[in-house]
Amino acid sequence: AVGLSNESRRVQLSLRERVQAVLDHVEEHPPATQENVAFVEWSDPIYVGGHWTPEIIEMVGARQGVNPNPGSKSFAISNETLVTS
């Protein structure tokens, strides 16, 4: 549609290679413990990341305790939920 097919393929390949490099690094150097990550998309009210965010966090050996379900929507949580997660 905009005449950038070759460029888009090059960028896509570059992104795939970068993701694979991270996955390879995590496989070669697994974390000693599974870190609990809170990915906050918005601060007032607090929205935690959904959609692909939990999956990306899990790919690097961590977990997102407040939204551990890949593919689920982002949603608002209370300050208390964030602190205790």
N, CA, C and O atoms as a GROMACS GRO file, in nm:
protein
  340
    1ALA      N    1   0.082  -0.119   0.000
    1ALA     CA    2   0.000   0.000   0.000
    1ALA      C    3   0.087   0.126   0.000
    1ALA      O    4   0.050   0.226  -0.062
    2VAL      N    5   0.200   0.123   0.068
    2VAL     CA    6   0.287   0.240   0.072
    2VAL      C    7   0.422   0.215   0.007
    2VAL      O    8   0.509   0.301   0.009
    3GLY      N    9   0.438   0.098  -0.052
    3GLY     CA   10   0.560   0.068  -0.126
    3GLY      C   11   0.681   0.038  -0.040
    3GLY      O   12   0.794   0.062  -0.083
    4LEU      N   13   0.661  -0.013   0.078
    4LEU     CA   14   0.773  -0.042   0.168
    4LEU      C   15   0.784  -0.190   0.202
    4LEU      O   16   0.828  -0.225   0.312
    5SER      N   17   0.745  -0.277   0.112
    5SER     CA   18   0.747  -0.422   0.139
    5SER      C   19   0.886  -0.471   0.176
    5SER      O   20   0.901  -0.544   0.274
    6ASN      N   21   0.987  -0.433   0.100
    6ASN     CA   22   1.123  -0.479   0.129
    6ASN      C   23   1.171  -0.426   0.264
    6ASN      O   24   1.231  -0.500   0.342
    7GLU      N   25   1.145  -0.301   0.291
    7GLU     CA   26   1.185  -0.242   0.418
    7GLU      C   27   1.113  -0.309   0.534
    7GLU      O   28   1.174  -0.337   0.638
    8SER      N   29   0.984  -0.337   0.518
    8SER     CA   30   0.910  -0.400   0.627
    8SER      C   31   0.962  -0.540   0.654
    8SER      O   32   0.970  -0.582   0.770
    9ARG      N   33   0.999  -0.614   0.551
    9ARG     CA   34   1.056  -0.747   0.572
    9ARG      C   35   1.190  -0.738   0.644
    9ARG      O   36   1.219  -0.821   0.731
   10ARG      N   37   1.272  -0.640   0.609
   10ARG     CA   38   1.401  -0.622   0.674
   10ARG      C   39   1.383  -0.589   0.822
   10ARG      O   40   1.454  -0.644   0.907
   11VAL      N   41   1.290  -0.500   0.853
   11VAL     CA   42   1.266  -0.462   0.992
   11VAL      C   43   1.210  -0.580   1.071
   11VAL      O   44   1.250  -0.604   1.185
   12GLN      N   45   1.118  -0.654   1.011
   12GLN     CA   46   1.060  -0.770   1.077
   12GLN      C   47   1.169  -0.874   1.110
   12GLN      O   48   1.173  -0.926   1.221
   13LEU      N   49   1.256  -0.902   1.015
   13LEU     CA   50   1.365  -0.996   1.038
   13LEU      C   51   1.456  -0.946   1.150
   13LEU      O   52   1.498  -1.025   1.235
   14SER      N   53   1.488  -0.818   1.149
   14SER     CA   54   1.573  -0.760   1.253
   14SER      C   55   1.509  -0.776   1.391
   14SER      O   56   1.577  -0.811   1.488
   15LEU      N   57   1.380  -0.750   1.401
   15LEU     CA   58   1.311  -0.764   1.529
   15LEU      C   59   1.310  -0.910   1.576
   15LEU      O   60   1.333  -0.938   1.693
   16ARG      N   61   1.284  -1.001   1.484
   16ARG     CA   62   1.285  -1.144   1.520
   16ARG      C   63   1.424  -1.186   1.570
   16ARG      O   64   1.435  -1.263   1.666
   17GLU      N   65   1.528  -1.138   1.504
   17GLU     CA   66   1.664  -1.171   1.546
   17GLU      C   67   1.695  -1.115   1.684
   17GLU      O   68   1.760  -1.181   1.765
   18ARG      N   69   1.648  -0.995   1.713
   18ARG     CA   70   1.671  -0.934   1.844
   18ARG      C   71   1.599  -1.011   1.954
   18ARG      O   72   1.656  -1.035   2.061
   19VAL      N   73   1.475  -1.051   1.927
   19VAL     CA   74   1.401  -1.129   2.026
   19VAL      C   75   1.471  -1.262   2.049
   19VAL      O   76   1.485  -1.306   2.163
   20GLN      N   77   1.514  -1.327   1.942
   20GLN     CA   78   1.583  -1.456   1.956
   20GLN      C   79   1.713  -1.440   2.034
   20GLN      O   80   1.748  -1.529   2.112
   21ALA      N   81   1.784  -1.331   2.015
   21ALA     CA   82   1.907  -1.307   2.091
   21ALA      C   83   1.878  -1.298   2.240
   21ALA      O   84   1.955  -1.349   2.321
   22VAL      N   85   1.769  -1.234   2.276
   22VAL     CA   86   1.732  -1.224   2.417
   22VAL      C   87   1.695  -1.363   2.470
   22VAL      O   88   1.739  -1.401   2.579
   23LEU      N   89   1.615  -1.438   2.395
   23LEU     CA   90   1.577  -1.572   2.438
   23LEU      C   91   1.699  -1.663   2.453
   23LEU      O   92   1.708  -1.741   2.548
   24ASP      N   93   1.793  -1.652   2.361
   24ASP     CA   94   1.916  -1.730   2.370
   24ASP      C   95   1.995  -1.693   2.496
   24ASP      O   96   2.047  -1.781   2.565
   25HIS      N   97   2.002  -1.564   2.524
   25HIS     CA   98   2.075  -1.519   2.643
   25HIS      C   99   2.009  -1.573   2.770
   25HIS      O  100   2.078  -1.620   2.861
   26VAL      N  101   1.876  -1.566   2.777
   26VAL     CA  102   1.805  -1.616   2.894
   26VAL      C  103   1.826  -1.766   2.910
   26VAL      O  104   1.842  -1.815   3.022
   27GLU      N  105   1.827  -1.838   2.799
   27GLU     CA  106   1.849  -1.983   2.805
   27GLU      C  107   1.991  -2.015   2.855
   27GLU      O  108   2.010  -2.108   2.932
   28GLU      N  109   2.088  -1.937   2.811
   28GLU     CA  110   2.227  -1.960   2.850
   28GLU      C  111   2.255  -1.912   2.992
   28GLU      O  112   2.345  -1.964   3.059
   29HIS      N  113   2.179  -1.812   3.038
   29HIS     CA  114   2.201  -1.753   3.171
   29HIS      C  115   2.066  -1.744   3.243
   29HIS      O  116   2.015  -1.634   3.265
   30PRO      N  117   2.009  -1.857   3.280
   30PRO     CA  118   1.877  -1.852   3.345
   30PRO      C  119   1.884  -1.776   3.477
   30PRO      O  120   1.984  -1.784   3.549
   31PRO      N  121   1.778  -1.703   3.508
   31PRO     CA  122   1.778  -1.629   3.635
   31PRO      C  123   1.778  -1.725   3.753
   31PRO      O  124   1.720  -1.833   3.746
   32ALA      N  125   1.844  -1.686   3.861
   32ALA     CA  126   1.850  -1.769   3.981
   32ALA      C  127   1.713  -1.779   4.047
   32ALA      O  128   1.678  -1.883   4.104
   33THR      N  129   1.636  -1.672   4.038
   33THR     CA  130   1.501  -1.672   4.093
   33THR      C  131   1.408  -1.610   3.990
   33THR      O  132   1.451  -1.534   3.902
   34GLN      N  133   1.281  -1.642   4.000
   34GLN     CA  134   1.183  -1.584   3.908
   34GLN      C  135   1.137  -1.451   3.966
   34GLN      O  136   1.066  -1.446   4.066
   35GLU      N  137   1.178  -1.343   3.903
   35GLU     CA  138   1.143  -1.210   3.951
   35GLU      C  139   0.995  -1.182   3.927
   35GLU      O  140   0.936  -1.231   3.830
   36ASN      N  141   0.936  -1.105   4.016
   36ASN     CA  142   0.798  -1.062   4.001
   36ASN      C  143   0.801  -0.920   3.945
   36ASN      O  144   0.854  -0.829   4.009
   37VAL      N  145   0.746  -0.901   3.826
   37VAL     CA  146   0.750  -0.773   3.757
   37VAL      C  147   0.610  -0.713   3.753
   37VAL      O  148   0.512  -0.782   3.724
   38ALA      N  149   0.601  -0.586   3.782
   38ALA     CA  150   0.475  -0.514   3.766
   38ALA      C  151   0.491  -0.418   3.648
   38ALA      O  152   0.560  -0.317   3.660
   39PHE      N  153   0.429  -0.450   3.537
   39PHE     CA  154   0.435  -0.363   3.421
   39PHE      C  155   0.313  -0.272   3.426
   39PHE      O  156   0.200  -0.318   3.407
   40VAL      N  157   0.336  -0.144   3.452
   40VAL     CA  158   0.227  -0.047   3.468
   40VAL      C  159   0.216   0.035   3.341
   40VAL      O  160   0.310   0.103   3.300
   41GLU      N  161   0.098   0.028   3.278
   41GLU     CA  162   0.074   0.104   3.155
   41GLU      C  163   0.028   0.246   3.183
   41GLU      O  164   0.054   0.338   3.105
   42TRP      N  165  -0.040   0.264   3.294
   42TRP     CA  166  -0.098   0.394   3.327
   42TRP      C  167  -0.095   0.408   3.478
   42TRP      O  168  -0.107   0.309   3.550
   43SER      N  169  -0.080   0.532   3.526
   43SER     CA  170  -0.061   0.549   3.670
   43SER      C  171  -0.184   0.598   3.746
   43SER      O  172  -0.188   0.583   3.868
   44ASP      N  173  -0.283   0.656   3.680
   44ASP     CA  174  -0.398   0.707   3.754
   44ASP      C  175  -0.525   0.694   3.672
   44ASP      O  176  -0.555   0.782   3.591
   45PRO      N  177  -0.598   0.586   3.690
   45PRO     CA  178  -0.575   0.477   3.783
   45PRO      C  179  -0.464   0.385   3.731
   45PRO      O  180  -0.428   0.390   3.614
   46ILE      N  181  -0.413   0.302   3.819
   46ILE     CA  182  -0.306   0.211   3.781
   46ILE      C  183  -0.363   0.102   3.690
   46ILE      O  184  -0.456   0.030   3.727
   47TYR      N  185  -0.307   0.094   3.571
   47TYR     CA  186  -0.342  -0.013   3.476
   47TYR      C  187  -0.220  -0.101   3.457
   47TYR      O  188  -0.111  -0.052   3.428
   48VAL      N  189  -0.239  -0.230   3.473
   48VAL     CA  190  -0.129  -0.324   3.448
   48VAL      C  191  -0.137  -0.375   3.306
   48VAL      O  192  -0.244  -0.386   3.247
   49GLY      N  193  -0.020  -0.406   3.250
   49GLY     CA  194  -0.010  -0.449   3.112
   49GLY      C  195  -0.081  -0.581   3.087
   49GLY      O  196  -0.076  -0.673   3.168
   50GLY      N  197  -0.146  -0.587   2.975
   50GLY     CA  198  -0.213  -0.709   2.931
   50GLY      C  199  -0.167  -0.746   2.792
   50GLY      O  200  -0.054  -0.714   2.752
   51HIS      N  201  -0.253  -0.811   2.719
   51HIS     CA  202  -0.228  -0.854   2.582
   51HIS      C  203  -0.099  -0.936   2.576
   51HIS      O  204  -0.096  -1.047   2.629
   52TRP      N  205   0.005  -0.887   2.513
   52TRP     CA  206   0.130  -0.962   2.498
   52TRP      C  207   0.230  -0.935   2.610
   52TRP      O  208   0.332  -1.004   2.618
   53THR      N  209   0.204  -0.837   2.696
   53THR     CA  210   0.301  -0.800   2.800
   53THR      C  211   0.334  -0.915   2.896
   53THR      O  212   0.452  -0.939   2.920
   54PRO      N  213   0.234  -0.987   2.953
   54PRO     CA  214   0.271  -1.098   3.041
   54PRO      C  215   0.356  -1.204   2.970
   54PRO      O  216   0.446  -1.262   3.031
   55GLU      N  217   0.329  -1.228   2.843
   55GLU     CA  218   0.406  -1.327   2.768
   55GLU      C  219   0.552  -1.283   2.752
   55GLU      O  220   0.643  -1.364   2.767
   56ILE      N  221   0.573  -1.157   2.722
   56ILE     CA  222   0.710  -1.106   2.707
   56ILE      C  223   0.785  -1.117   2.838
   56ILE      O  224   0.901  -1.156   2.840
   57ILE      N  225   0.718  -1.082   2.948
   57ILE     CA  226   0.782  -1.091   3.080
   57ILE      C  227   0.819  -1.235   3.110
   57ILE      O  228   0.928  -1.262   3.160
   58GLU      N  229   0.729  -1.329   3.080
   58GLU     CA  230   0.758  -1.471   3.103
   58GLU      C  231   0.870  -1.521   3.013
   58GLU      O  232   0.947  -1.609   3.054
   59MET      N  233   0.882  -1.467   2.892
   59MET     CA  234   0.986  -1.510   2.799
   59MET      C  235   1.126  -1.489   2.856
   59MET      O  236   1.219  -1.561   2.821
   60VAL      N  237   1.141  -1.390   2.944
   60VAL     CA  238   1.272  -1.362   3.001
   60VAL      C  239   1.288  -1.420   3.141
   60VAL      O  240   1.381  -1.384   3.214
   61GLY      N  241   1.197  -1.510   3.179
   61GLY     CA  242   1.212  -1.580   3.304
   61GLY      C  243   1.150  -1.515   3.425
   61GLY      O  244   1.175  -1.558   3.538
   62ALA      N  245   1.071  -1.412   3.406
   62ALA     CA  246   1.005  -1.344   3.518
   62ALA      C  247   0.855  -1.373   3.512
   62ALA      O  248   0.807  -1.447   3.426
   63ARG      N  249   0.782  -1.314   3.604
   63ARG     CA  250   0.637  -1.328   3.602
   63ARG      C  251   0.575  -1.193   3.637
   63ARG      O  252   0.634  -1.112   3.710
   64GLN      N  253   0.456  -1.170   3.586
   64GLN     CA  254   0.381  -1.050   3.622
   64GLN      C  255   0.269  -1.096   3.714
   64GLN      O  256   0.166  -1.144   3.668
   65GLY      N  257   0.290  -1.080   3.842
   65GLY     CA  258   0.199  -1.135   3.941
   65GLY      C  259   0.059  -1.080   3.936
   65GLY      O  260  -0.036  -1.151   3.970
   66VAL      N  261   0.042  -0.955   3.894
   66VAL     CA  262  -0.092  -0.896   3.894
   66VAL      C  263  -0.170  -0.930   3.769
   66VAL      O  264  -0.292  -0.912   3.766
   67ASN      N  265  -0.103  -0.978   3.665
   67ASN     CA  266  -0.174  -1.020   3.543
   67ASN      C  267  -0.094  -1.132   3.477
   67ASN      O  268  -0.023  -1.108   3.379
   68PRO      N  269  -0.105  -1.252   3.529
   68PRO     CA  270  -0.025  -1.363   3.478
   68PRO      C  271  -0.084  -1.432   3.355
   68PRO      O  272  -0.037  -1.539   3.317
   69ASN      N  273  -0.185  -1.374   3.294
   69ASN     CA  274  -0.256  -1.441   3.184
   69ASN      C  275  -0.225  -1.377   3.048
   69ASN      O  276  -0.285  -1.275   3.014
   70PRO      N  277  -0.134  -1.436   2.971
   70PRO     CA  278  -0.106  -1.383   2.838
   70PRO      C  279  -0.233  -1.373   2.755
   70PRO      O  280  -0.317  -1.464   2.755
   71GLY      N  281  -0.247  -1.263   2.686
   71GLY     CA  282  -0.363  -1.243   2.600
   71GLY      C  283  -0.478  -1.172   2.666
   71GLY      O  284  -0.570  -1.126   2.599
   72SER      N  285  -0.474  -1.161   2.798
   72SER     CA  286  -0.583  -1.091   2.866
   72SER      C  287  -0.567  -0.941   2.849
   72SER      O  288  -0.459  -0.892   2.817
   73LYS      N  289  -0.674  -0.870   2.869
   73LYS     CA  290  -0.672  -0.724   2.853
   73LYS      C  291  -0.601  -0.658   2.969
   73LYS      O  292  -0.589  -0.714   3.077
   74SER      N  293  -0.553  -0.536   2.945
   74SER     CA  294  -0.501  -0.452   3.052
   74SER      C  295  -0.619  -0.415   3.141
   74SER      O  296  -0.733  -0.406   3.094
   75PHE      N  297  -0.592  -0.394   3.270
   75PHE     CA  298  -0.702  -0.357   3.359
   75PHE      C  299  -0.649  -0.276   3.476
   75PHE      O  300  -0.530  -0.279   3.508
   76ALA      N  301  -0.742  -0.205   3.540
   76ALA     CA  302  -0.707  -0.120   3.654
   76ALA      C  303  -0.697  -0.205   3.781
   76ALA      O  304  -0.771  -0.301   3.800
   77ILE      N  305  -0.602  -0.167   3.867
   77ILE     CA  306  -0.588  -0.230   3.998
   77ILE      C  307  -0.570  -0.122   4.103
   77ILE      O  308  -0.539  -0.007   4.071
   78SER      N  309  -0.591  -0.159   4.227
   78SER     CA  310  -0.572  -0.064   4.337
   78SER      C  311  -0.424  -0.054   4.374
   78SER      O  312  -0.344  -0.140   4.339
   79ASN      N  313  -0.392   0.053   4.445
   79ASN     CA  314  -0.255   0.068   4.495
   79ASN      C  315  -0.217  -0.051   4.583
   79ASN      O  316  -0.105  -0.101   4.576
   80GLU      N  317  -0.311  -0.095   4.666
   80GLU     CA  318  -0.285  -0.206   4.758
   80GLU      C  319  -0.254  -0.335   4.682
   80GLU      O  320  -0.164  -0.411   4.720
   81THR      N  321  -0.328  -0.360   4.574
   81THR     CA  322  -0.303  -0.480   4.494
   81THR      C  323  -0.164  -0.476   4.432
   81THR      O  324  -0.094  -0.577   4.428
   82LEU      N  325  -0.124  -0.358   4.384
   82LEU     CA  326   0.009  -0.345   4.325
   82LEU      C  327   0.117  -0.372   4.430
   82LEU      O  328   0.214  -0.444   4.403
   83VAL      N  329   0.101  -0.314   4.546
   83VAL     CA  330   0.203  -0.328   4.652
   83VAL      C  331   0.213  -0.471   4.700
   83VAL      O  332   0.323  -0.519   4.728
   84THR      N  333   0.102  -0.540   4.711
   84THR     CA  334   0.104  -0.676   4.768
   84THR      C  335   0.130  -0.784   4.663
   84THR      O  336   0.144  -0.901   4.698
   85SER      N  337   0.136  -0.747   4.538
   85SER     CA  338   0.154  -0.850   4.432
   85SER      C  339   0.298  -0.896   4.419
   85SER      O  340   0.328  -0.981   4.335
   0.00000   0.00000   0.00000
